[in-house]
Amino acid sequence: MADSKPSGVQEATLEELLVAIKANIPVAGGSGPCPAEPSFAGDWEVADRDSAERVKKAAAEVRAQLLSEHRSPKEALVQELLAAVTANKPFATGTGRCPAVPCFDHHDRDAEANRPGWEVVEGECAERVRRAAAALRKFLEVG
């Protein structure tokens, strides 16, 4: 098998990116007009802003470490993951309760009202990040 880690990328930095993606669990999702941004009509997901920012920060650190032009199979997977994270841009953001997150009782309403931040992203983009992370994780486990 080729190089077990991308040139220039420390294993801990790469692992932080994969852990951050795994921890970035959608708060809500749907299809059609998004209550947070009615002009968007497609698949969408609401993410906690702190979790989403953790993914972006980890991706930026990995990107900064990629200095070599050597393209191992693993580095190609890392590049796809970075491209997926970059393309996963929110189309709506806010603080407090996101209109797209359902609240069934006062506990839900209280928790959502105190949410420090949220962002809504396209469902396909969020899924691309998860697929790229899964492919890289599988490569790391086999390698």
C-alpha positions in Angstrom: 0.0 0.0 0.0 1.1 3.6 -0.6 2.1 6.1 2.0 0.0 5.7 5.1 -0.5 9.4 5.6 -0.6 12.4 3.2 2.7 14.1 2.9 2.9 17.1 5.2 -0.3 16.3 7.1 0.1 15.2 10.7 -2.1 12.3 11.8 -3.6 14.2 14.7 -4.7 17.0 12.5 -6.3 14.6 10.1 -8.0 12.7 12.9 -9.4 16.0 14.3 -11.0 16.7 11.0 -12.6 13.3 10.8 -13.8 13.5 14.5 -15.2 17.0 13.9 -17.2 15.8 10.9 -18.5 12.8 12.8 -19.6 15.0 15.7 -21.4 17.5 13.4 -24.8 15.9 13.6 -27.7 17.8 12.0 -30.2 19.3 14.4 -32.9 19.1 11.8 -33.4 18.6 8.1 -36.0 18.6 5.4 -36.8 19.1 1.8 -38.5 21.9 0.0 -38.8 25.5 1.2 -36.6 26.0 4.3 -38.4 27.9 7.1 -35.1 29.7 7.9 -34.7 30.9 4.3 -37.9 30.4 2.2 -36.1 31.3 -1.1 -34.2 28.0 -0.8 -36.2 25.0 -2.0 -34.1 21.8 -1.9 -32.8 19.3 0.6 -31.4 21.1 3.7 -29.9 20.4 7.1 -29.5 22.6 10.2 -26.2 22.3 12.0 -25.0 23.7 15.3 -22.7 26.6 14.4 -20.0 25.6 16.9 -19.8 22.1 15.4 -19.8 23.4 11.8 -17.0 25.9 12.7 -14.9 23.1 14.3 -15.1 21.2 10.9 -14.1 24.4 9.0 -11.2 25.1 11.4 -9.9 21.5 11.2 -10.1 21.5 7.4 -8.2 24.8 7.2 -5.4 23.3 9.4 -5.2 20.2 7.1 -5.2 22.4 4.0 -2.3 24.5 5.5 -0.3 21.4 6.1 -0.7 20.1 2.5 2.5 21.5 1.0 3.7 18.6 -1.2 2.6 18.0 -4.8 2.9 14.3 -4.3 -0.5 12.8 -4.9 -0.9 9.5 -3.1 -4.3 7.8 -3.1 -4.8 9.0 0.4 -3.9 12.5 -0.4 -6.6 12.5 -3.2 -9.1 11.4 -0.6 -8.0 14.2 1.7 -8.3 16.7 -1.2 -11.8 15.6 -1.9 -12.7 15.9 1.8 -11.3 19.5 1.9 -13.2 20.3 -1.3 -16.5 19.0 0.2 -16.0 21.0 3.4 -15.3 24.1 1.4 -18.4 23.6 -0.8 -20.6 23.0 2.2 -21.5 26.7 2.7 -24.5 27.7 4.8 -27.4 29.6 3.0 -28.9 30.7 6.3 -27.4 31.3 9.8 -28.6 32.8 13.0 -28.7 32.5 16.8 -31.4 31.3 19.1 -34.2 29.2 17.7 -33.9 28.2 14.1 -37.3 28.3 12.4 -36.5 25.0 10.7 -36.1 23.1 13.9 -39.3 21.6 15.2 -40.1 22.1 18.9 -42.6 19.7 20.5 -42.7 21.0 24.1 -41.3 23.7 26.3 -38.1 21.8 26.9 -37.4 21.8 23.1 -38.3 25.5 22.9 -36.0 26.4 25.9 -33.1 24.5 24.5 -33.5 26.0 21.0 -34.0 29.5 22.3 -30.6 29.2 24.0 -28.7 27.8 21.0 -25.6 30.0 20.5 -25.8 29.6 16.8 -27.0 27.6 13.8 -26.5 27.3 10.1 -28.5 25.6 7.3 -26.7 23.9 4.5 -27.7 22.0 1.4 -28.4 18.3 2.1 -26.3 17.1 -0.9 -23.3 19.1 0.3 -23.6 17.8 3.8 -23.8 14.2 2.5 -20.8 14.8 0.3 -18.7 15.7 3.4 -19.9 12.6 5.2 -19.1 10.3 2.2 -15.7 11.8 1.7 -14.9 11.4 5.5 -16.1 7.8 5.4 -13.9 7.0 2.4 -10.9 8.5 4.1 -11.6 6.8 7.4 -12.0 3.4 5.6 -8.6 4.0 3.8 -7.0 4.9 7.1 -8.4 1.7 8.8 -7.2 -0.5 5.9 -3.8 1.3 5.5 
